[in-house]
């Protein structure tokens, strides 16, 4: 069994090709001015810094013919899948469903709910709308992973401590071997990102592993003998 360099110890790769990349919520509502992240008073420029690294991962997986799943957090136009507690929490200038500079906030199909152009999926690549923080809640992600015989997940996206960590913990509970790409995830709060990385790999990797994009791509390239 091949491995790639990671913390708290080398990440084991499967014998077959059961590896997928999950890119969490790299959507305009979180990364661009005028979106939900901005409305909450956050510096969205922090999240934009990881775009080139996520793109390199995306390109590498495409070159190796490995599956890529992207998620977007969003709700139906009538907000029937958005609990009032979620919409009403906080004191943001814009709430979920409110009209904003990029359409209604966190509503599926609105311009702000789209994945940023740099990471736009190719035809045939899967985008999973999710109404919650974790990518498994009320979605078909687990069905798709089982259909593709996926056992190992490399995870990137935003934000590290919320939707990324929620997805990783959901996956861990379902038996998936999860590797968080440190420089392909980001938070509005740097201390929250660092704390999440430490929590993930604590106690011998209680939630999973972490590594850099360079290590991940090098390990996968060696495993699948493809120049990425």
Secondary structure, DSSP 4 states (H G I P E B T S, - for coil): --EE--BSSPEEPPSSS-EEEEEE--BHHHHSTTSHHHHTT--THHHHTTHHHHHHHHHHHHHHT-EEEEEEE-B-TT-TTS-HHHHHSS--SS-TT-EETTEETTBTTSGGGSBPGGGPPPTT-EEEEESSSSSSTTSSHHHHHHHTT--EEEEEEE-IIIIIHHHHHHHHHTT-EEEEEEEEEE-SSHHHHHHHHHHHHHHHHSS-EEE-HHHHHHHHHHHHT---
